[in-house]
Amino acid sequence: MICRSEACRLLGLSILMLIASVARAQGPQVKIDSGVIQGAVADGVAAFKGIPYAAPPLKELRWRAPQPVKPWTGVRQATAYGPDCLQLGNIGGFTNSVLPLSEDCLYINVLAPADRSATGKLPVMVWIYGGGSVIGGTTPPVYQGYAFAKQGVIFVSMNYRLGRLGYFAHPALTAENADGMVGNYGYMDQIAALRWVQRNIGAFGGDPGNVTVFGESHGGRSVQMLLGTSLSKGLFERAIVESGFGRMYQRPLSISMGNGLPSAEDLGVEFAKSVGITGTDKSALERLRALPAQTLIGTVAFNSGREGYAGPMIDGKLIPADSTNIYLSGDGQRVPIMIGTNDEDTGTAAGKTSEEVLASFGPYRSEAESAYQATSATDLDKLAALVGRDRGEIEPARFVSRIYASMGMPVYEYRFSYVATSRRKTWTGAHHASEIPFVFDTIGTRTTDATSADDERVAHLMIKYWTNFAKTGDPNGDDLPAWPRYSPEKDMLLNFTPDAKAVAMPDPFKARLDAVAAAASAVATPQPR
């Protein structure tokens, strides 16, 4: 029967509108390789959260490379974050997960513009959080990537295993894995997540051929791992490193570092003995895998020289050598990069006196004295902080910039010197990680008072530069202050200054960094053999 009356037509139209309204309320659906997921739309952003990208790393899958997800039938809800990975408590004041933590944590999140009317695939930005390899997650408010989606890119974040669950070596694990995929499980997770992006991001409107990886601190270190390993080739086209070190002297898997520090396997054996497990056979590994997860996350440190270290290692497969030597050999992946640090970044030089700190420059001591305007009578705390920051973060970023520029790659170096208005009474410069809320335009999550106009101006500048780079490989555009491509000869960077501007200038720390670089060039790094 065909209904031709006006009342019938209106009834049919009402039914169609109701169906459309219900569909909108239920959220958009996307089919990925493991099944159909349903997200939610809010404020112009389609969010798909808590998507498993690998099987839960539990029981016999603990300390194994990520395994495929078991497909599901029906529609899986993807409107809430999955749990962040089990970890130690709060370290250094960093905000941890807002959800209960779990060893079952290998989840990925995708935020995309809700309006899909635009033609063509959108660029993709994949965020890797920091936390010294022992803390971190995708759920803290400061890491919410909605502002990126509003800039016309697809934002992706993933959890990866941490601490002793994410970085652990033992002779029994080495024997079990003839393919050499041992030790760096957190890094393996990151590569698995990037492979997931390649397989699935097209379903969200993203371009798998235009992926930018970016991260801060250990996340920046992770980006540099991805630049140096052959296992990530073809998974991304650009890289952004925020306070991610650069000269990294990592602990080898199975040999001593040569300076009295044990290998990663030695540490694993020591830990096993501390919980009553001896031997290096299969039964010892079974008992280790049967340990409560909480037993594994305690007493870990992210400094490679400290007892209880649980972090990356040179395994000969994923990490073939120390990153310093990978860069110097020219074996790093050749992609455009943005890289930089904060002006009061992390690091403290070792030494009981200023004399000892200066003596650590060896034959370049006189250069250091001149550059730091220091003598043996200089205040120890001040000198140790300056030298530590330069050695730990600032000079290594310039080192990587110089290597990539020498390869002919586009390089854009920055320095973040801006301090949020609410912090200016207590901070003399930009601390480690303080740029993140400006990059993400989530400054309200980290400032103690109302956000100022200066804060908003800097956030606008940074997210524009970051997304421009993801779109084209060049951060310039949108009438932004010009950011020059880096060259060792000019040594120019873009400084986000204390007065809320972006200013291209010669590196103001050049003399200090030259002294640090000269001393570092004489240091031999341990290699696997």
C-alpha positions as CSV (number, residue, x, y, z in Angstrom):
1,M,0.0,0.0,0.0
2,I,1.4,3.4,-1.0
3,C,0.7,6.3,1.4
4,R,0.0,9.6,-0.5
5,S,-1.7,11.7,2.2
6,E,0.1,14.7,3.7
7,A,-0.3,13.2,7.2
8,C,1.2,9.9,6.0
9,R,4.1,11.7,4.4
10,L,4.8,13.7,7.6
11,L,4.6,10.5,9.6
12,G,7.2,8.9,7.4
13,L,9.4,12.0,7.6
14,S,9.2,11.9,11.4
15,I,10.2,8.2,11.4
16,L,13.2,8.9,9.3
17,M,14.2,11.9,11.5
18,L,13.8,9.7,14.6
19,I,16.0,7.0,13.0
20,A,18.7,9.6,12.2
21,S,18.5,11.0,15.7
22,V,18.9,7.6,17.2
23,A,21.9,6.9,15.0
24,R,23.5,10.2,16.0
25,A,22.9,9.4,19.7
26,Q,24.4,6.0,19.3
27,G,27.5,7.5,17.7
28,P,29.4,6.8,14.5
29,Q,30.4,3.2,13.6
30,V,33.7,2.2,12.0
31,K,34.8,-1.3,10.7
32,I,38.4,-2.1,11.5
33,D,40.3,-5.3,11.1
34,S,39.1,-6.9,14.4
35,G,35.4,-5.9,14.2
36,V,33.0,-3.0,14.3
37,I,33.4,-0.2,16.9
38,Q,31.1,2.6,17.9
39,G,32.4,6.0,19.1
40,A,30.8,9.2,20.2
41,V,30.7,12.8,18.8
42,A,31.1,15.9,21.0
43,D,32.1,19.4,20.1
44,G,32.8,18.6,16.5
45,V,35.1,15.6,17.3
46,A,34.4,11.9,16.7
47,A,36.1,10.0,19.5
48,F,36.9,6.3,19.4
49,K,38.5,5.2,22.7
50,G,39.7,2.0,24.3
51,I,40.2,0.1,21.1
52,P,42.4,-3.0,21.6
53,Y,45.3,-3.1,19.2
54,A,47.0,-6.2,20.7
55,A,45.9,-9.1,22.8
56,P,46.0,-8.6,26.6
57,P,49.7,-9.3,27.7
58,L,48.7,-11.6,30.5
59,K,49.9,-15.0,31.8
60,E,51.9,-16.7,29.1
61,L,51.8,-13.4,27.0
62,R,53.6,-11.5,29.7
63,W,57.1,-10.5,28.3
64,R,56.2,-11.5,24.8
65,A,55.9,-9.3,21.6
66,P,52.4,-8.0,21.1
67,Q,50.0,-10.7,19.8
68,P,47.0,-10.2,17.5
69,V,43.6,-9.1,18.9
70,K,40.9,-11.8,18.9
71,P,38.2,-10.5,16.6
72,W,34.7,-9.8,18.0
73,T,31.2,-10.1,16.6
74,G,28.6,-7.4,16.9
75,V,29.4,-3.8,17.7
76,R,32.0,-3.0,20.4
77,Q,31.5,0.2,22.3
78,A,34.5,2.6,22.0
79,T,33.3,5.6,24.0
80,A,35.6,5.2,27.1
81,Y,39.3,4.9,27.6
82,G,40.8,1.5,28.4
83,P,42.9,1.3,31.5
84,D,46.4,2.7,31.5
85,C,49.2,0.3,32.1
86,L,50.1,-0.9,35.6
87,Q,52.8,1.3,37.0
88,L,54.5,2.7,40.0
89,G,53.0,5.6,41.9
90,N,53.3,9.3,41.0
91,I,56.9,10.3,40.2
92,G,58.1,13.9,40.1
93,G,54.6,15.4,40.3
94,F,53.5,14.1,36.9
95,T,49.8,13.4,36.6
96,N,49.1,9.7,36.3
97,S,46.1,7.8,35.0
98,V,42.6,8.9,35.9
99,L,41.3,5.3,35.7
100,P,42.2,2.1,37.5
101,L,45.4,0.6,36.2
102,S,45.8,-2.8,34.7
103,E,48.3,-5.2,33.1
104,D,45.6,-5.6,30.4
105,C,46.3,-2.2,28.9
106,L,47.1,-2.4,25.2
107,Y,44.5,0.1,23.9
108,I,44.5,2.8,21.3
109,N,42.4,5.9,20.9
110,V,41.4,7.8,17.7
111,L,40.1,11.4,17.6
112,A,38.9,12.7,14.2
113,P,37.0,15.7,12.9
114,A,33.3,14.8,13.1
115,D,32.6,16.4,9.7
116,R,33.7,13.9,7.1
117,S,32.5,16.0,4.1
118,A,36.1,17.1,3.3
119,T,37.6,15.3,0.4
120,G,40.9,13.4,0.7
121,K,42.5,11.6,3.6
122,L,43.5,13.5,6.7
123,P,47.1,13.6,8.1
124,V,47.6,11.6,11.3
125,M,49.5,12.5,14.4
126,V,50.4,9.6,16.8
127,W,51.3,10.7,20.4
128,I,53.7,8.8,22.6
129,Y,53.5,9.9,26.3
130,G,56.6,10.2,28.5
131,G,57.3,9.2,32.1
132,G,60.8,7.7,32.2
133,S,59.5,4.3,30.9
134,V,57.9,3.7,34.3
135,I,54.8,5.9,34.4
136,G,52.4,7.5,32.0
137,G,49.2,6.8,30.0
138,T,46.7,8.3,27.6
139,T,44.0,9.3,30.1
140,P,45.5,12.4,31.9
141,P,43.5,15.5,30.9
142,V,46.7,17.2,29.6
143,Y,47.1,14.6,26.9
144,Q,43.6,14.9,25.4
145,G,44.0,15.6,21.7
146,Y,40.7,17.2,20.8
147,A,42.3,20.4,19.8
148,F,44.4,18.5,17.1
149,A,41.2,17.0,15.6
150,K,39.8,20.6,15.4
151,Q,42.9,21.6,13.4
152,G,42.0,19.0,10.7
153,V,44.3,16.1,11.7
154,I,43.5,12.7,13.2
155,F,45.0,12.3,16.6
156,V,46.0,8.9,17.9
157,S,47.3,7.9,21.3
158,M,48.2,4.4,22.6
159,N,49.2,2.8,25.9
160,Y,52.4,0.8,26.0
161,R,53.8,-1.4,28.8
162,L,55.9,0.3,31.5
163,G,58.5,-0.5,34.1
164,R,59.5,-4.2,34.6
165,L,56.4,-5.3,32.7
166,G,57.5,-3.3,29.7
167,Y,61.3,-3.6,29.9
168,F,62.7,-6.8,31.3
169,A,65.5,-9.2,30.3
170,H,66.4,-12.6,31.6
171,P,68.4,-15.5,30.1
172,A,65.3,-17.7,30.0
173,L,63.5,-15.1,27.9
174,T,66.4,-14.8,25.5
175,A,66.5,-18.6,25.1
176,E,62.7,-18.7,24.5
177,N,62.8,-16.1,21.7
178,A,65.2,-17.2,19.0
179,D,64.0,-14.3,16.8
180,G,65.6,-11.9,19.2
181,M,62.5,-10.0,20.1
182,V,63.2,-9.7,23.8
183,G,63.5,-7.0,26.5
184,N,62.0,-3.9,25.0
185,Y,58.3,-4.9,25.2
186,G,57.1,-1.3,25.6
187,Y,58.8,-0.3,22.4
188,M,57.4,-3.4,20.7
189,D,53.9,-2.2,21.7
190,Q,54.5,1.2,20.1
191,I,55.5,-0.5,16.8
192,A,52.5,-2.7,17.0
193,A,50.3,0.3,17.5
194,L,51.8,2.0,14.5
195,R,51.2,-1.1,12.4
196,W,47.6,-1.0,13.6
197,V,47.4,2.6,12.3
198,Q,48.7,1.5,8.9
199,R,46.0,-1.2,8.7
200,N,43.0,0.8,10.1
201,I,43.4,4.6,10.1
202,G,41.9,4.8,6.6
203,A,38.6,3.7,8.0
204,F,38.5,6.9,10.2
205,G,39.4,9.1,7.2
206,G,43.1,9.2,7.9
207,D,46.0,8.8,5.5
208,P,48.3,5.9,6.4
209,G,50.9,7.5,4.1
210,N,51.0,10.8,6.1
211,V,51.7,9.8,9.7
212,T,53.7,12.0,12.2
213,V,54.9,10.4,15.4
214,F,55.5,12.8,18.3
215,G,56.3,12.4,22.0
216,E,57.9,14.0,25.0
217,S,60.6,12.9,27.4
218,H,60.5,9.1,27.2
219,G,58.0,9.6,24.5
220,G,60.5,11.7,22.6
221,R,63.1,9.0,23.4
222,S,60.7,6.5,21.9
223,V,60.4,8.6,18.7
224,Q,64.2,8.5,18.4
225,M,64.1,4.7,18.9
226,L,61.6,4.6,16.0
227,L,64.0,6.8,13.9
228,G,66.8,4.3,14.6
229,T,65.2,0.9,14.1
230,S,64.6,-0.9,10.8
231,L,61.4,-2.4,12.4
232,S,59.5,0.8,12.0
233,K,60.3,1.6,8.4
234,G,57.3,2.6,6.4
235,L,55.2,3.3,9.6
236,F,55.6,7.1,9.6
237,E,56.7,10.0,7.5
238,R,57.7,12.7,10.0
239,A,58.8,12.9,13.6
240,I,58.6,15.4,16.4
241,V,60.9,15.1,19.5
242,E,60.1,17.1,22.6
243,S,62.8,16.9,25.3
244,G,63.7,13.4,24.1
245,F,67.4,13.3,24.9
246,G,69.4,12.3,21.7
247,R,72.7,11.1,23.1
248,M,71.6,7.9,24.9
249,Y,74.0,5.5,26.5
250,Q,71.8,2.4,27.0
251,R,72.4,-0.7,28.9
252,P,73.2,-3.7,26.7
253,L,71.1,-6.8,26.9
254,S,73.6,-9.4,27.9
255,I,77.0,-7.8,28.4
256,S,78.3,-5.4,31.1
257,M,78.4,-1.7,30.2
258,G,82.1,-1.8,31.0
259,N,81.9,0.6,33.8
260,G,80.8,-1.7,36.6
261,L,77.1,-1.6,35.8
262,P,75.4,-5.0,35.1
263,S,73.7,-5.9,31.9
264,A,69.9,-6.0,31.5
265,E,70.0,-9.8,31.9
266,D,72.1,-9.5,35.0
267,L,69.4,-7.1,36.4
268,G,66.7,-9.6,35.6
269,V,68.5,-12.4,37.3
270,E,69.1,-10.2,40.4
271,F,65.4,-9.3,40.5
272,A,64.3,-13.0,40.2
273,K,66.6,-13.9,43.1
274,S,65.1,-11.1,45.2
275,V,61.7,-12.7,44.9
276,G,63.0,-16.3,45.5
277,I,63.3,-17.5,41.9
278,T,66.7,-18.9,40.9
279,G,67.9,-20.6,37.8
280,T,67.6,-19.6,34.2
281,D,65.5,-22.4,32.7
282,K,61.9,-22.6,31.6
283,S,60.6,-23.3,35.0
284,A,62.2,-20.1,36.4
285,L,60.4,-18.2,33.6
286,E,57.1,-19.8,34.4
287,R,57.4,-18.8,38.0
288,L,58.3,-15.2,37.0
289,R,55.2,-15.1,34.7
290,A,53.1,-16.3,37.6
291,L,54.2,-13.5,39.9
292,P,51.5,-10.9,40.9
293,A,51.9,-7.9,38.6
294,Q,52.2,-5.6,41.7
295,T,55.4,-7.4,42.6
296,L,56.9,-6.4,39.3
297,I,56.2,-2.7,39.3
298,G,57.7,-1.8,42.7
299,T,61.3,-0.7,43.2
300,V,61.9,0.5,39.6
301,A,64.0,3.4,38.5
302,F,64.2,5.2,35.1
303,N,67.9,6.2,35.5
304,S,70.0,3.6,33.8
305,G,72.7,3.9,36.4
306,R,70.5,3.1,39.3
307,E,69.6,-0.1,41.1
308,G,66.3,-1.4,39.9
309,Y,66.5,0.1,36.4
310,A,63.6,-0.9,34.2
311,G,64.0,0.7,30.8
312,P,65.2,0.3,27.3
313,M,68.2,-1.8,26.4
314,I,70.4,-2.5,23.3
315,D,68.9,-5.9,22.2
316,G,70.6,-6.2,18.8
317,K,67.3,-6.5,17.0
318,L,64.9,-3.7,17.8
319,I,67.7,-1.5,19.1
320,P,70.8,-2.5,17.2
321,A,73.2,-0.1,18.9
322,D,73.4,3.0,21.1
323,S,71.4,5.8,19.6
324,T,74.4,8.1,19.5
325,N,76.3,5.7,17.2
326,I,73.2,5.0,15.1
327,Y,73.0,8.7,14.3
328,L,76.7,9.1,13.7
329,S,76.7,6.2,11.4
330,G,73.9,7.7,9.3
331,D,71.6,4.7,9.8
332,G,68.7,6.6,11.2
333,Q,65.5,6.9,9.1
334,R,65.6,9.9,6.8
335,V,62.4,11.9,7.5
336,P,61.8,15.5,8.3
337,I,62.0,16.2,12.0
338,M,61.1,18.9,14.5
339,I,63.0,18.8,17.7
340,G,63.7,20.9,20.8
341,T,63.7,21.3,24.5
342,N,62.8,23.7,27.3
343,D,65.2,26.3,28.6
344,E,65.2,24.9,32.2
345,D,64.8,21.2,31.2
346,T,65.7,18.2,33.3
347,G,69.2,17.2,34.3
348,T,71.8,17.7,37.0
349,A,75.5,17.2,36.5
350,A,77.3,14.8,38.9
351,G,79.9,16.3,41.2
352,K,80.4,17.1,44.9
353,T,82.0,20.4,44.0
354,S,82.0,22.9,41.1
355,E,85.6,21.8,40.6
356,E,84.4,18.2,39.9
357,V,81.7,19.4,37.5
358,L,84.2,21.5,35.5
359,A,86.8,18.6,35.6
360,S,84.2,16.4,33.9
361,F,84.8,18.3,30.7
362,G,88.3,16.8,30.5
363,P,90.5,18.5,27.9
364,Y,87.7,21.0,27.2
365,R,87.6,22.4,30.7
366,S,88.8,25.8,29.7
367,E,86.0,26.0,27.1
368,A,83.5,25.1,29.8
369,E,84.8,27.7,32.2
370,S,84.5,30.4,29.6
371,A,81.0,29.2,28.3
372,Y,79.5,28.9,31.8
373,Q,81.4,31.8,33.2
374,A,82.4,29.5,36.0
375,T,85.3,28.7,38.3
376,S,85.8,26.2,41.1
377,A,84.3,28.8,43.4
378,T,81.0,29.0,41.4
379,D,77.8,28.0,43.2
380,L,77.6,24.2,42.8
381,D,73.8,23.9,42.5
382,K,73.6,26.6,39.8
383,L,76.4,25.1,37.8
384,A,75.3,21.5,38.1
385,A,71.8,22.5,37.0
386,L,73.1,24.3,33.9
387,V,75.5,21.6,32.9
388,G,73.0,18.8,33.6
389,R,70.3,20.4,31.5
390,D,72.7,21.0,28.6
391,R,74.1,17.5,28.7
392,G,70.8,15.7,29.4
393,E,68.4,17.4,26.9
394,I,69.5,20.6,25.2
395,E,72.8,19.8,23.5
396,P,71.5,16.3,22.5
397,A,68.6,17.9,20.6
398,R,71.1,20.1,18.7
399,F,73.3,17.1,18.1
400,V,70.3,15.3,16.4
401,S,69.5,18.5,14.5
402,R,73.0,18.7,13.1
403,I,73.0,15.0,12.1
404,Y,69.7,15.2,10.2
405,A,70.6,18.5,8.6
406,S,73.8,16.9,7.4
407,M,71.7,14.2,5.7
408,G,69.8,16.9,3.8
409,M,66.7,16.4,5.8
410,P,64.4,19.3,6.7
411,V,65.0,20.0,10.4
412,Y,63.3,22.6,12.6
413,E,64.7,23.1,16.1
414,Y,62.9,25.0,18.9
415,R,63.5,26.2,22.4
416,F,60.6,26.6,24.8
417,S,61.3,29.5,27.2
418,Y,57.7,30.5,28.0
419,V,56.4,30.2,31.6
420,A,52.6,30.2,32.2
421,T,51.4,33.3,33.9
422,S,50.3,31.4,37.0
423,R,53.8,29.9,37.4
424,R,55.9,33.1,37.1
425,K,56.2,33.8,40.8
426,T,58.0,30.5,41.4
427,W,59.6,29.5,38.1
428,T,62.5,31.2,36.5
429,G,62.2,29.3,33.3
430,A,60.3,26.5,31.4
431,H,60.6,23.2,33.3
432,H,60.6,19.7,31.8
433,A,57.2,18.9,30.2
434,S,55.8,22.4,30.7
435,E,55.4,22.8,26.9
436,I,52.9,19.9,26.7
437,P,49.7,21.8,27.7
438,F,50.6,24.5,25.2
439,V,51.2,22.0,22.4
440,F,47.9,20.2,23.2
441,D,46.0,23.5,24.0
442,T,45.0,21.9,27.3
443,I,46.6,24.6,29.4
444,G,43.8,24.7,31.9
445,T,44.8,21.3,33.2
446,R,48.2,22.5,34.4
447,T,47.8,26.1,35.3
448,T,46.9,27.0,38.9
449,D,44.9,30.1,38.0
450,A,42.8,31.3,35.1
451,T,44.5,31.0,31.7
452,S,45.9,34.3,30.6
453,A,45.8,35.9,27.1
454,D,49.6,35.2,26.9
455,D,49.0,31.6,27.6
456,E,46.4,31.3,24.9
457,R,48.6,33.1,22.4
458,V,51.4,30.6,23.0
459,A,49.1,27.6,22.8
460,H,47.7,29.0,19.5
461,L,51.2,29.3,18.0
462,M,52.4,25.9,19.1
463,I,49.4,23.8,17.9
464,K,49.5,25.6,14.6
465,Y,53.2,24.9,14.1
466,W,52.8,21.3,15.2
467,T,49.8,20.6,12.9
468,N,51.3,22.4,9.9
469,F,54.3,20.2,10.2
470,A,52.1,17.1,10.3
471,K,50.3,18.2,7.2
472,T,53.2,19.3,5.0
473,G,56.5,18.6,6.7
474,D,57.0,22.4,7.2
475,P,55.7,24.1,10.4
476,N,55.4,27.5,8.6
477,G,52.1,29.0,7.3
478,D,48.9,30.6,8.6
479,D,50.7,34.0,8.9
480,L,52.9,32.5,11.7
481,P,56.3,34.0,12.5
482,A,58.8,32.4,10.2
483,W,60.6,29.3,11.5
484,P,63.9,28.8,9.6
485,R,65.1,25.4,8.6
486,Y,68.0,24.4,10.8
487,S,71.6,24.4,9.5
488,P,74.7,23.9,11.6
489,E,76.3,27.0,10.0
490,K,73.6,29.4,11.2
491,D,72.5,27.4,14.3
492,M,69.1,29.1,14.2
493,L,66.1,27.9,16.2
494,L,62.6,29.2,17.0
495,N,62.3,30.4,20.6
496,F,59.0,30.6,22.3
497,T,60.0,33.5,24.4
498,P,59.0,34.6,28.0
499,D,56.9,37.4,26.5
500,A,54.7,35.0,24.5
501,K,56.3,35.4,21.1
502,A,57.8,33.0,18.6
503,V,61.2,34.5,17.6
504,A,63.8,33.0,15.2
505,M,67.3,33.5,16.6
506,P,70.8,32.0,16.8
507,D,70.9,29.6,19.7
508,P,71.6,31.7,22.8
509,F,73.3,28.7,24.5
510,K,75.7,28.1,21.7
511,A,79.0,28.5,23.7
512,R,77.7,26.2,26.4
513,L,76.5,23.6,23.9
514,D,79.8,23.7,22.0
515,A,81.7,22.8,25.2
516,V,79.3,20.0,26.0
517,A,79.5,18.6,22.4
518,A,83.3,18.7,22.4
519,A,83.5,16.7,25.6
520,A,80.8,14.3,24.5
521,S,82.6,13.5,21.2
522,A,85.4,12.0,23.2
523,V,83.2,9.5,25.1
524,A,83.1,6.0,23.7
525,T,79.7,4.3,24.0
526,P,79.3,0.5,24.8
527,Q,78.1,-1.7,22.1
528,P,76.8,-5.3,22.0
529,R,79.2,-8.0,21.0
